[in-house]
């Protein structure tokens, strides 16, 4: 455990003797099952230990939190980079059953987008867009499940700009692909718990070479954020072995749109040429169009 987790657990242990009988039940449950408690509502936690929701709220207050959501957030910060895939599977079995998977996951993703809209800094977002246009070269790195996000961002930025490179696993090592990074360049790192070490290394490499660094991650406490000049926050909470990438992808869509709006004429010309290429080489299904022309 890190210092934050030790501090929280120590507070619970130190205050244990002064807690009420019901609060002690909550404390014992959290000490033993903090990974599950972190994703429980106050009502759910109360039901699990046999106390009322108000007792759970009073327990949070007794620990020095202004309310249960702050205690829950502290628990989530404590464990989010520690959960193994096996533990995530156990959590998903507890909170998302086969019968409610569709509704449960979609509702969780909706909440992630809602929280992201509240947390994201609009000035930071504008600063990132400006940095994209100021950069000589743009390097994008996202590994493991974040590879899909990096590829998506790279694909669309490459249609608008001509200085974008997606860095990833391949014949060359990741840092070899970034060997020429310097103070004129921008490096965009994408990563969510559990954070890929190679992504952190790449941002450290870029930072040491005075490149401007942007992190798209889940928290200002993220190891990616520690290396960044700009940090875009996107919530990815999901009590599951599947990472929730809906909110990060939405932020990426907004970035692409913001960049595109500054290059309207260029985009129009690019897509006009692409349409001819796509049709000539049958990239897409043009059967319906052919029927219309008959």
C-alpha positions as CSV (number, residue, x, y, z in Angstrom):
1,X,0.0,0.0,0.0
2,X,1.1,3.6,-0.6
3,X,1.2,6.3,2.1
4,X,-2.4,7.4,1.4
5,X,-3.8,4.0,1.9
6,X,-1.7,3.4,5.1
7,X,-2.9,6.8,6.5
8,X,-6.6,6.0,5.9
9,X,-6.3,2.5,7.4
10,X,-4.4,3.9,10.3
11,X,-7.1,6.5,11.0
12,X,-9.7,3.8,11.0
13,X,-7.6,1.7,13.4
14,X,-6.9,4.6,15.7
15,X,-10.5,5.7,16.0
16,X,-11.9,2.1,16.2
17,X,-12.3,2.1,20.0
18,X,-14.3,5.3,20.0
19,X,-16.8,4.1,17.3
20,X,-20.3,3.0,18.0
21,X,-21.2,-0.7,17.6
22,X,-22.6,-0.2,14.1
23,X,-19.7,1.9,13.0
24,X,-17.2,-0.8,14.2
25,X,-19.0,-3.2,11.9
26,X,-18.4,-0.8,9.0
27,X,-14.8,-0.3,10.0
28,X,-14.1,-4.0,10.2
29,X,-15.7,-4.5,6.8
30,X,-13.6,-1.8,5.2
31,X,-10.4,-3.1,6.7
32,X,-11.1,-6.5,5.3
33,X,-12.8,-5.7,2.0
34,X,-11.7,-2.1,1.1
35,X,-11.5,-3.1,-2.6
36,X,-15.2,-3.8,-2.6
37,X,-16.3,-1.1,-0.2
38,X,-14.7,1.5,-2.5
39,X,-17.4,0.9,-5.1
40,X,-20.4,0.6,-2.8
41,X,-23.0,3.3,-2.2
42,X,-23.6,4.3,1.5
43,X,-26.9,2.3,1.3
44,X,-25.2,-0.8,-0.2
45,X,-22.4,-0.7,2.4
46,X,-24.9,-0.3,5.2
47,X,-26.9,-3.3,3.9
48,X,-23.8,-5.4,3.6
49,X,-22.9,-4.9,7.3
50,X,-26.4,-4.7,8.7
51,X,-26.6,-1.0,9.6
52,X,-28.5,2.0,8.3
53,X,-27.3,4.4,5.6
54,X,-27.2,7.2,8.2
55,X,-24.8,5.2,10.3
56,X,-22.5,4.9,7.3
57,X,-22.6,8.7,6.8
58,X,-21.9,9.3,10.5
59,X,-19.0,6.8,10.2
60,X,-17.5,8.9,7.4
61,X,-17.9,12.1,9.5
62,X,-16.2,10.4,12.5
63,X,-13.2,9.7,10.3
64,X,-13.0,13.4,9.4
65,X,-14.7,13.3,6.0
66,X,-17.4,15.9,5.2
67,X,-19.6,13.1,3.8
68,X,-19.6,9.5,2.6
69,X,-18.7,10.4,-1.1
70,X,-15.4,11.8,0.1
71,X,-14.6,8.7,2.1
72,X,-15.5,6.6,-1.0
73,X,-13.3,8.7,-3.2
74,X,-10.4,8.2,-0.8
75,X,-10.9,4.5,-0.9
76,X,-11.0,4.5,-4.7
77,X,-7.8,6.6,-4.9
78,X,-6.2,4.1,-2.6
79,X,-7.0,1.0,-4.6
80,X,-7.5,2.0,-8.2
81,X,-3.9,1.2,-9.2
82,X,-3.7,-1.9,-7.0
83,X,-6.6,-4.0,-8.4
84,X,-5.6,-7.0,-10.4
85,X,-7.7,-8.4,-13.2
86,X,-8.9,-11.2,-10.9
87,X,-10.1,-8.7,-8.3
88,X,-11.9,-6.7,-11.0
89,X,-13.7,-9.8,-12.2
90,X,-14.8,-10.5,-8.6
91,X,-16.1,-6.9,-8.3
92,X,-18.0,-7.1,-11.6
93,X,-19.6,-10.3,-10.5
94,X,-20.8,-8.5,-7.3
95,X,-22.2,-5.4,-8.9
96,X,-22.9,-6.2,-12.6
97,X,-24.8,-9.4,-13.2
98,X,-25.6,-11.0,-16.5
99,X,-29.2,-9.8,-16.3
100,X,-28.4,-6.1,-15.7
101,X,-25.0,-5.8,-17.6
102,X,-26.4,-3.6,-20.4
103,X,-28.2,-1.2,-18.1
104,X,-25.5,-1.2,-15.4
105,X,-22.6,-0.5,-17.7
106,X,-24.3,2.2,-19.7
107,X,-25.4,3.9,-16.5
108,X,-21.9,3.8,-15.2
109,X,-20.5,5.2,-18.5
110,X,-23.1,8.0,-18.4
111,X,-21.9,8.9,-14.9
112,X,-18.3,8.9,-16.0
113,X,-19.1,11.4,-18.8
114,X,-21.1,13.6,-16.4
115,X,-18.3,13.7,-13.8
116,X,-15.8,14.3,-16.6
117,X,-17.8,17.3,-17.8
118,X,-17.7,18.7,-14.3
119,X,-14.0,18.0,-13.7
120,X,-12.3,19.0,-16.9
121,X,-10.7,22.4,-17.1
122,X,-11.8,24.3,-20.2
123,X,-8.7,26.6,-20.1
124,X,-6.5,23.5,-20.0
125,X,-8.4,22.1,-23.0
126,X,-7.9,25.3,-25.0
127,X,-4.2,25.2,-24.0
128,X,-3.9,21.7,-25.4
129,X,-5.5,22.7,-28.7
130,X,-3.1,25.6,-29.0
131,X,-0.2,23.3,-28.3
132,X,-1.2,21.0,-31.0
133,X,-1.0,23.8,-33.6
134,X,2.3,25.2,-32.1
135,X,4.1,21.8,-32.2
136,X,6.7,20.9,-34.9
137,X,5.9,17.2,-34.3
138,X,3.2,15.5,-32.3
139,X,3.8,12.1,-30.7
140,X,0.9,10.2,-29.3
141,X,1.4,7.3,-26.9
142,X,-1.2,5.0,-25.2
143,X,-0.5,1.4,-24.4
144,X,-2.5,-1.6,-23.3
145,X,-6.2,-0.8,-23.4
146,X,-5.3,2.9,-24.1
147,X,-3.8,1.8,-27.5
148,X,-7.3,2.1,-29.0
149,X,-7.6,5.7,-27.8
150,X,-4.1,6.6,-29.1
151,X,-4.8,5.1,-32.5
152,X,-8.2,6.8,-32.8
153,X,-6.7,10.2,-31.9
154,X,-3.8,9.6,-34.3
155,X,-6.0,8.5,-37.1
156,X,-8.2,11.6,-37.1
157,X,-5.4,14.1,-36.4
158,X,-3.4,12.7,-39.3
159,X,-6.4,13.6,-41.6
160,X,-6.1,17.2,-40.4
161,X,-2.4,17.7,-39.8
162,X,0.7,16.2,-41.3
163,X,3.1,16.0,-38.3
164,X,1.4,13.3,-36.2
165,X,3.1,10.0,-35.1
166,X,1.5,7.3,-33.0
167,X,4.1,5.6,-30.8
168,X,3.6,2.0,-29.9
169,X,5.0,-1.5,-29.6
170,X,6.7,-2.7,-32.8
171,X,10.1,-3.4,-34.3
172,X,11.6,-0.4,-32.6
173,X,11.5,0.3,-28.9
174,X,9.1,3.0,-27.8
175,X,11.9,5.4,-26.8
176,X,13.7,4.8,-30.0
177,X,10.7,6.0,-31.9
178,X,10.9,9.2,-29.9
179,X,14.7,9.7,-30.2
180,X,14.3,13.1,-31.9
181,X,11.9,14.6,-29.5
182,X,12.9,18.1,-28.4
183,X,11.5,21.4,-27.1
184,X,9.6,22.1,-30.3
185,X,7.5,18.9,-30.0
186,X,4.4,17.8,-28.2
187,X,3.9,14.4,-26.6
188,X,0.4,13.3,-25.7
189,X,0.3,10.5,-23.2
190,X,-2.9,8.5,-22.6
191,X,-3.2,6.2,-19.6
192,X,-5.7,5.0,-17.0
193,X,-5.4,2.5,-14.1
194,X,-3.5,0.3,-14.1
195,X,-1.0,2.7,-15.6
196,X,1.4,1.3,-18.2
197,X,5.0,1.8,-17.0
198,X,6.3,2.3,-20.6
199,X,3.8,5.3,-21.0
200,X,5.2,6.9,-17.9
201,X,8.7,6.3,-19.1
202,X,7.9,7.9,-22.5
203,X,6.5,11.0,-20.8
204,X,9.6,11.2,-18.5
205,X,11.8,10.9,-21.6
206,X,9.9,13.8,-23.3
207,X,9.9,15.9,-20.1
208,X,13.7,15.5,-19.8
209,X,14.1,16.7,-23.4
210,X,11.9,19.8,-22.7
211,X,9.1,18.7,-25.0
212,X,5.6,19.9,-24.1
213,X,3.7,17.1,-22.5
214,X,-0.1,16.5,-22.4
215,X,-1.6,13.8,-20.3
216,X,-5.1,12.3,-20.8
217,X,-5.7,10.4,-17.6
218,X,-8.2,9.9,-14.7
219,X,-6.8,12.1,-12.0
220,X,-4.3,14.9,-11.2
221,X,-2.7,12.3,-8.8
222,X,-2.0,10.0,-11.8
223,X,1.7,9.3,-12.5
224,X,1.1,10.6,-16.1
225,X,-0.2,14.0,-14.7
226,X,3.1,14.3,-12.7
227,X,5.0,14.5,-16.0
228,X,2.6,16.8,-17.9
229,X,2.3,20.5,-18.7
230,X,-1.4,20.0,-19.4
231,X,-3.6,17.3,-17.8
232,X,-7.0,16.5,-19.2
233,X,-9.1,14.6,-16.7
234,X,-11.5,11.9,-17.9
235,X,-13.2,9.6,-15.4
236,X,-12.8,5.9,-16.1
237,X,-14.3,4.3,-13.0
238,X,-15.8,0.8,-13.6
239,X,-16.0,-2.0,-11.1
240,X,-15.1,-4.5,-13.8
241,X,-12.2,-6.1,-15.5
242,X,-13.1,-4.0,-18.6
243,X,-11.7,-0.5,-18.6
244,X,-14.3,2.2,-19.2
245,X,-13.0,4.3,-22.1
246,X,-16.2,6.1,-23.0
247,X,-15.4,9.4,-21.2
248,X,-11.7,9.5,-22.4
249,X,-12.9,8.8,-26.0
250,X,-15.5,11.6,-25.7
251,X,-12.7,14.1,-24.6
252,X,-10.6,12.9,-27.6
253,X,-13.6,13.5,-29.9
254,X,-13.8,17.0,-28.5
255,X,-10.1,17.6,-29.2
256,X,-10.4,16.4,-32.8
257,X,-13.4,18.6,-33.3
258,X,-11.7,21.6,-31.8
259,X,-8.7,21.1,-34.0
260,X,-10.8,20.5,-37.1
261,X,-12.9,23.6,-36.6
262,X,-9.6,25.7,-36.9
263,X,-8.8,23.9,-40.2
264,X,-12.2,23.8,-41.9
265,X,-11.0,24.5,-45.4
266,X,-8.1,22.1,-45.2
267,X,-10.4,19.3,-43.9
268,X,-12.9,20.0,-46.7
269,X,-10.2,19.6,-49.3
270,X,-8.7,16.5,-47.7
271,X,-12.0,14.7,-47.5
272,X,-12.9,15.7,-51.0
273,X,-9.7,14.0,-52.2
274,X,-10.3,11.0,-49.9
275,X,-13.8,10.4,-51.2
276,X,-12.4,10.0,-54.7
277,X,-9.7,7.6,-53.4
278,X,-12.2,5.6,-51.4
279,X,-14.5,5.2,-54.3
280,X,-11.8,4.4,-56.8
281,X,-10.3,1.7,-54.6
282,X,-13.6,0.5,-53.1
283,X,-12.6,1.2,-49.6
284,X,-16.3,1.4,-48.6
285,X,-19.4,-0.3,-50.0
286,X,-20.6,1.9,-52.9
287,X,-23.3,-0.6,-54.2
288,X,-26.2,1.6,-53.1
289,X,-24.6,4.6,-54.8
290,X,-24.2,2.6,-58.0
291,X,-27.9,1.7,-57.9
292,X,-28.9,5.3,-57.5
293,X,-26.9,6.2,-60.6
294,X,-28.6,3.6,-62.8
